């Protein structure tokens, strides 16, 4: 088993905007080890979301290689990339994107059932995750009946439901107050350490970023370590 859950090797990516070419990454390199939480801190517009999309196989680099758990992905078909993404990557966004018509428990169980688990097994796993994140008593509530912090913790449980090797989070505490942000960050840390998965988290919050194992930034198309 690879010690690296995510590796970007000499990755380049650019947007074409009319006559302009916006270079987001140019020969960029990044590794995220098993059990490691890496915070990504950079100004708005620097390309944090693009980097997460590349790492999560939602976008293809124009040059270089993205490897997940030691497996190169550049030659995979779209169907193979989707299969790998479903099996190894969990996403958490700034807005929770929970399904409003379903309960917290159902929101966490549904991705597991799509992956082939029985309803009973999926619900048991969902209850365990919600309990571990401190929202077990709210399992029967719909998203509109939950606080912002509770919604994000349910979203984290959903991202972790299928035991992904890698969690990618895009400003997961961006809409939360400081105390709630700490609760949500604590929940991510617990899941990553307990499951020996890993995470790359884009955040503007330097206080939270300092709690990560490592902090990186984007500048001039390159990814480099950052001291906060």
LUMDOLUM-144117 format. One record per residue (C-alpha): residue number from 1; residue in three letters; x, y, z. Coordinates in nm, 2 decimals. Layout:
BEGIN
{NUM "ala" {X Y Z}};
...
# end
This chain:
BEGIN
{1 "unk" {0.00 0.00 0.00}};
{2 "unk" {0.13 0.34 -0.10}};
{3 "unk" {0.23 0.58 0.18}};
{4 "unk" {0.10 0.87 -0.04}};
{5 "unk" {-0.28 0.91 -0.08}};
{6 "unk" {-0.23 1.20 -0.32}};
{7 "unk" {0.06 1.30 -0.53}};
{8 "unk" {0.08 1.57 -0.80}};
{9 "unk" {0.39 1.55 -1.01}};
{10 "unk" {0.49 1.84 -1.24}};
{11 "unk" {0.12 1.93 -1.29}};
{12 "unk" {0.03 2.22 -1.51}};
{13 "unk" {-0.32 2.37 -1.56}};
{14 "unk" {-0.43 2.69 -1.73}};
{15 "unk" {-0.76 2.86 -1.82}};
{16 "unk" {-0.82 3.04 -2.15}};
{17 "unk" {-1.01 3.36 -2.10}};
{18 "unk" {-1.06 3.52 -2.44}};
{19 "unk" {-0.71 3.62 -2.56}};
{20 "unk" {-0.57 3.57 -2.21}};
{21 "unk" {-0.42 3.26 -2.07}};
{22 "unk" {-0.44 3.23 -1.69}};
{23 "unk" {-0.18 2.99 -1.56}};
{24 "unk" {-0.30 2.83 -1.23}};
{25 "unk" {-0.04 2.56 -1.19}};
{26 "unk" {0.29 2.52 -1.37}};
{27 "unk" {0.51 2.22 -1.29}};
{28 "unk" {0.35 2.20 -0.95}};
{29 "unk" {0.43 1.92 -0.70}};
{30 "unk" {0.25 1.81 -0.39}};
{31 "unk" {0.23 1.50 -0.17}};
{32 "unk" {-0.02 1.41 0.10}};
{33 "unk" {0.07 1.11 0.31}};
{34 "unk" {-0.16 0.86 0.48}};
{35 "unk" {-0.28 1.00 0.81}};
{36 "unk" {-0.18 1.35 0.72}};
{37 "unk" {-0.39 1.67 0.71}};
{38 "unk" {-0.25 1.94 0.48}};
{39 "unk" {-0.40 2.29 0.49}};
{40 "unk" {-0.40 2.49 0.16}};
{41 "unk" {-0.38 2.86 0.23}};
{42 "unk" {-0.38 3.11 -0.06}};
{43 "unk" {-0.56 3.43 -0.17}};
{44 "unk" {-0.89 3.42 -0.35}};
{45 "unk" {-0.85 3.35 -0.72}};
{46 "unk" {-0.51 3.17 -0.67}};
{47 "unk" {-0.65 2.84 -0.78}};
{48 "unk" {-0.73 2.65 -0.45}};
{49 "unk" {-1.06 2.51 -0.59}};
{50 "unk" {-0.89 2.41 -0.91}};
{51 "unk" {-0.62 2.22 -0.72}};
{52 "unk" {-0.88 2.03 -0.52}};
{53 "unk" {-1.07 1.95 -0.84}};
{54 "unk" {-0.75 1.81 -1.00}};
{55 "unk" {-0.67 1.61 -0.68}};
{56 "unk" {-1.02 1.47 -0.68}};
{57 "unk" {-1.02 1.38 -1.05}};
{58 "unk" {-1.29 1.63 -1.14}};
{59 "unk" {-1.05 1.80 -1.38}};
{60 "unk" {-0.76 1.67 -1.58}};
{61 "unk" {-0.42 1.84 -1.58}};
{62 "unk" {-0.29 1.96 -1.91}};
{63 "unk" {0.05 1.82 -1.82}};
{64 "unk" {0.20 1.61 -1.54}};
{65 "unk" {0.05 1.33 -1.33}};
{66 "unk" {-0.20 1.30 -1.05}};
{67 "unk" {-0.17 0.98 -0.85}};
{68 "unk" {-0.42 0.85 -0.60}};
{69 "unk" {-0.29 0.59 -0.35}};
{70 "unk" {0.00 0.52 -0.57}};
{71 "unk" {-0.21 0.47 -0.89}};
{72 "unk" {-0.14 0.71 -1.18}};
{73 "unk" {-0.46 0.85 -1.34}};
{74 "unk" {-0.36 1.03 -1.65}};
{75 "unk" {-0.44 0.74 -1.88}};
{76 "unk" {-0.77 0.64 -1.72}};
{77 "unk" {-1.09 0.68 -1.90}};
{78 "unk" {-1.36 0.91 -1.76}};
{79 "unk" {-1.55 0.60 -1.64}};
{80 "unk" {-1.24 0.47 -1.46}};
{81 "unk" {-1.17 0.81 -1.31}};
{82 "unk" {-1.53 0.82 -1.18}};
{83 "unk" {-1.50 0.47 -1.03}};
{84 "unk" {-1.17 0.56 -0.86}};
{85 "unk" {-1.32 0.89 -0.73}};
{86 "unk" {-1.62 0.72 -0.58}};
{87 "unk" {-1.41 0.46 -0.41}};
{88 "unk" {-1.12 0.67 -0.27}};
{89 "unk" {-1.22 1.04 -0.25}};
{90 "unk" {-1.47 1.22 -0.02}};
{91 "unk" {-1.56 1.59 -0.08}};
{92 "unk" {-1.67 1.85 0.17}};
{93 "unk" {-1.77 2.20 0.04}};
{94 "unk" {-1.82 2.54 0.21}};
{95 "unk" {-2.20 2.49 0.17}};
{96 "unk" {-2.30 2.15 0.29}};
{97 "unk" {-2.51 2.04 -0.02}};
{98 "unk" {-2.71 1.80 0.19}};
{99 "unk" {-3.03 1.66 0.03}};
{100 "unk" {-3.30 1.87 0.19}};
{101 "unk" {-3.58 1.61 0.17}};
{102 "unk" {-3.38 1.35 0.36}};
{103 "unk" {-3.28 1.32 0.72}};
{104 "unk" {-2.92 1.35 0.84}};
{105 "unk" {-2.90 0.97 0.87}};
{106 "unk" {-3.04 0.92 0.52}};
{107 "unk" {-2.79 1.17 0.38}};
{108 "unk" {-2.50 0.97 0.51}};
{109 "unk" {-2.66 0.63 0.42}};
{110 "unk" {-2.75 0.71 0.06}};
{111 "unk" {-2.39 0.73 -0.08}};
{112 "unk" {-2.32 0.39 0.08}};
{113 "unk" {-2.63 0.23 -0.07}};
{114 "unk" {-2.53 0.37 -0.41}};
{115 "unk" {-2.19 0.20 -0.36}};
{116 "unk" {-2.37 -0.13 -0.30}};
{117 "unk" {-2.42 -0.16 0.07}};
{118 "unk" {-2.75 -0.29 0.21}};
{119 "unk" {-2.98 -0.03 0.37}};
{120 "unk" {-2.92 -0.19 0.72}};
{121 "unk" {-2.54 -0.18 0.69}};
{122 "unk" {-2.55 0.18 0.55}};
{123 "unk" {-2.77 0.30 0.83}};
{124 "unk" {-2.55 0.14 1.09}};
{125 "unk" {-2.24 0.30 0.95}};
{126 "unk" {-2.42 0.63 0.93}};
{127 "unk" {-2.53 0.62 1.29}};
{128 "unk" {-2.17 0.53 1.40}};
{129 "unk" {-2.03 0.83 1.21}};
{130 "unk" {-2.30 1.07 1.33}};
{131 "unk" {-2.24 0.96 1.69}};
{132 "unk" {-1.86 1.01 1.65}};
{133 "unk" {-1.91 1.36 1.52}};
{134 "unk" {-2.15 1.45 1.80}};
{135 "unk" {-2.47 1.48 1.59}};
{136 "unk" {-2.61 1.14 1.66}};
{137 "unk" {-2.91 1.28 1.85}};
{138 "unk" {-3.00 1.48 1.54}};
{139 "unk" {-2.99 1.19 1.30}};
{140 "unk" {-3.37 1.20 1.23}};
{141 "unk" {-3.37 1.57 1.15}};
{142 "unk" {-3.37 1.72 0.80}};
{143 "unk" {-3.10 1.98 0.71}};
{144 "unk" {-3.33 2.27 0.76}};
{145 "unk" {-3.37 2.17 1.12}};
{146 "unk" {-3.00 2.16 1.19}};
{147 "unk" {-2.76 2.44 1.28}};
{148 "unk" {-2.48 2.54 1.03}};
{149 "unk" {-2.22 2.35 1.24}};
{150 "unk" {-2.44 2.04 1.26}};
{151 "unk" {-2.50 2.05 0.88}};
{152 "unk" {-2.13 2.06 0.81}};
{153 "unk" {-2.06 1.77 1.05}};
{154 "unk" {-2.33 1.57 0.87}};
{155 "unk" {-2.16 1.66 0.54}};
{156 "unk" {-1.82 1.54 0.68}};
{157 "unk" {-1.99 1.21 0.79}};
{158 "unk" {-2.13 1.18 0.44}};
{159 "unk" {-1.78 1.24 0.29}};
{160 "unk" {-1.64 0.97 0.51}};
{161 "unk" {-1.92 0.72 0.47}};
{162 "unk" {-1.75 0.50 0.21}};
{163 "unk" {-1.41 0.50 0.39}};
{164 "unk" {-1.23 0.72 0.14}};
{165 "unk" {-0.85 0.73 0.15}};
{166 "unk" {-0.86 1.10 0.07}};
{167 "unk" {-1.09 1.38 0.19}};
{168 "unk" {-1.08 1.71 0.00}};
{169 "unk" {-1.24 2.01 0.17}};
{170 "unk" {-1.30 2.35 0.01}};
{171 "unk" {-1.35 2.61 0.28}};
{172 "unk" {-1.55 2.38 0.50}};
{173 "unk" {-1.57 2.63 0.79}};
{174 "unk" {-1.61 2.94 0.57}};
{175 "unk" {-1.97 3.01 0.68}};
{176 "unk" {-1.92 2.93 1.05}};
{177 "unk" {-1.84 3.12 1.36}};
{178 "unk" {-1.50 3.05 1.52}};
{179 "unk" {-1.63 2.81 1.79}};
{180 "unk" {-1.83 2.61 1.54}};
{181 "unk" {-1.53 2.61 1.30}};
{182 "unk" {-1.32 2.45 1.57}};
{183 "unk" {-1.58 2.18 1.63}};
{184 "unk" {-1.60 2.10 1.25}};
{185 "unk" {-1.22 2.10 1.22}};
{186 "unk" {-1.20 1.87 1.53}};
{187 "unk" {-1.44 1.63 1.35}};
{188 "unk" {-1.22 1.62 1.04}};
{189 "unk" {-0.91 1.55 1.25}};
{190 "unk" {-1.07 1.27 1.44}};
{191 "unk" {-1.19 1.10 1.12}};
{192 "unk" {-0.85 1.13 0.95}};
{193 "unk" {-0.65 1.00 1.24}};
{194 "unk" {-0.89 0.72 1.33}};
{195 "unk" {-0.92 0.59 0.97}};
{196 "unk" {-0.56 0.66 0.86}};
{197 "unk" {-0.70 0.85 0.56}};
{198 "unk" {-0.57 1.19 0.47}};
{199 "unk" {-0.71 1.54 0.38}};
{200 "unk" {-0.63 1.84 0.18}};
{201 "unk" {-0.83 2.14 0.32}};
{202 "unk" {-0.85 2.48 0.15}};
{203 "unk" {-0.90 2.75 0.41}};
{204 "unk" {-0.86 3.12 0.48}};
{205 "unk" {-0.85 3.06 0.85}};
{206 "unk" {-0.49 3.07 0.96}};
{207 "unk" {-0.57 2.97 1.32}};
{208 "unk" {-0.73 2.64 1.19}};
{209 "unk" {-0.45 2.60 0.93}};
{210 "unk" {-0.19 2.60 1.21}};
{211 "unk" {-0.35 2.29 1.35}};
{212 "unk" {-0.28 2.09 1.03}};
{213 "unk" {0.02 1.87 1.00}};
{214 "unk" {0.15 2.09 0.72}};
{215 "unk" {0.05 2.41 0.55}};
{216 "unk" {0.10 2.48 0.17}};
{217 "unk" {0.03 2.77 -0.05}};
{218 "unk" {-0.01 2.85 -0.42}};
{219 "unk" {0.21 3.12 -0.58}};
{220 "unk" {0.33 3.17 -0.93}};
{221 "unk" {0.18 2.84 -1.04}};
{222 "unk" {0.38 2.64 -0.78}};
{223 "unk" {0.29 2.47 -0.46}};
{224 "unk" {0.52 2.54 -0.17}};
{225 "unk" {0.53 2.49 0.21}};
{226 "unk" {0.41 2.79 0.41}};
{227 "unk" {0.51 2.89 0.77}};
{228 "unk" {0.23 3.05 0.96}};
# end
